[in-house]
Each structure stands twice: as structure tokens, then as C-alpha cells.
Amino acid sequence: MKRRDFAHRPGCAVEATLDLIDGKWKGVILFHLQSGTQRFGELRRRMPGITQRMLTKQLRALEDDRLIIRKVYAEVPPRVEYRLSEIGESLRPVIDTLKAWGESHQQRLSCASAPESLQLTAL
């Protein structure tokens, strides 16, 4: 996946970071890999809303960006494992902070039953 050139732009460090973990699934994959090496099927079970095609695409993008390491074992059937790379491990505090923020705002983010409840909490 080709990355954009963020050099010499205000906020380029933030843009570059968000570009690496953009989308709905990359951050979730990185979060699950924080618990250790996992196989494709394990990741898929942990993320029931993702399709096989999308998981494959996101894993390839993370591998291309050197955030994860893919190891293929010469077995029949082939066994493939994924783990965080050193660069991926360096994102641990970022992912943990996103998780903590989401937990502290979970009720407002996903538990509001109707738009009226958002207006009531704003008062």
C-alpha cells in the first residue's frame, strides 16, 4: 500500500500515525495482537464483524507497513501466525490510550438509545 508524503505539513506526525492505523479494523487487529502471536482463525473469531477478505486485506496492509510480522510454517495444511513487530509494539501505548478513552466514553458512544438522550446529557 502506497503511503502519502506527509513531510513539511502541519500536523504531519499525527496524519502519518493515523494513516498507519486508519479504518475500522487495523487498530482492533493491533489491539488483539498485543496479547501475543495469533493465527488467522483466532483473529477472525475475536472479530466476528470482519469478513475473511477484509481481515486478509488489513493484515497485508499492516505487514506492508511493518507493524506486524507474518510467519508461514512449511506444513500441510500451512500454518500462518501473526505478531506485532518492534514498530507495532511501539504503538502499544497509543492503542491502550484509545481503549481507555473508549471505555470511559462507552456509554455516550454506543449506549444512547435515541438522539433525545444526547440532548439531555448536553444540558
N, C-alpha and C positions, 0 to 999 in steps of 0.2 A: 504494500500500500504506500503510495507516494505521500510524503508529508509536505505540508505547506512551509514556506520560508517565513519565519517569524522574526528574523533579525531586524533590528533597528525600528521596532514598532512599540508604541506604548503598550504596556501590559503583555509583552510578548512571552514572558515566562509563564504567566497564567494561561494564555492561549495555547502555548505549546503543551503544557501539562494536561489541560482539558482535551486537547486534540488526541492525546495518547489514550485517555480513558473515556472518550466520548461514547455516547449511545447508552442504551438501556442495559446492556449486558456485560460490558468489559469490566466495570467496577465490581459487579457481582461475581464474576469469574475470579478476579483478583482476590476478592474477599474470601471465597471458598478455598482458594489455593493457599491462603495464609495458614490453614490448618495442616498443610503438608501435601505431599505428592498424591495426585489422584488420576484415575483413569477417566476416559471419556464418559463411560456409563455412569460413574459416580457423580461426575459434574452434572450430567443430564438429570439424574434423579434429584439432585439438590435444587435444580431449577426447572420445575415442571412446566413453566410457561414458555420455555425456549424450544424452538424446533431443532432437530438434528442439523439441518442445513445452516441455521443461524449460529449454533454453537461452533460448528466447524469453521465457519467464516470468521467468527470473533477470535477463536483460538489461533487461527492462522495470522490474523492481524496482530495479536499480542505477541506471537512468536516473531513476526517480521520486525516488530518494534523492540525486540529483545527484552520484553518484560517477563516472558515465560520461556521455559525450556521444554522441548518435546523430545522424549526419548522413546525410540522404537526398538523393541526386542525382537530378535530373529527367532520367532516361534510360530507354530501353527496351532491355532489362529494367532495372528500378530497381536502383540500386547503393546499399547502405547500409553505412556504416562506423561503427565504434565506437572511442572512445579515452577515456582517463582524463581526467576533469575536473581542475580545480585541487584540489578537495577529494579526489578519487580519488588524485591524485598524492601528497597529504599522507599517504596510507595506505601508501606505498611502504616506509618503514622497518618498519611492522607486518608487512606481507606478507613482506618479506625476513627478518625475525626468525622468523616462523612456518616459512618454508622452511628456514632454518639449523637450527632446533630439530628439524624433521622429519628432515633429513639426518643429524643427529648421533644421532638415536634410531631411525633407519630399521630397523636390524637387530632391535631389540626390538619395534618396532611391527608389522612385516609379515613378517619372515623367520623367526619362530619357527615350527617345524614342528608342535609339539604343546604342550598345556598343561604337560607334564612339563618341557619346555625352559625355561618361565618359572619353574618351581620351582627348577631347577638354577641359573639365573642369580641367583636371590634369595639363595642360600646363600653 
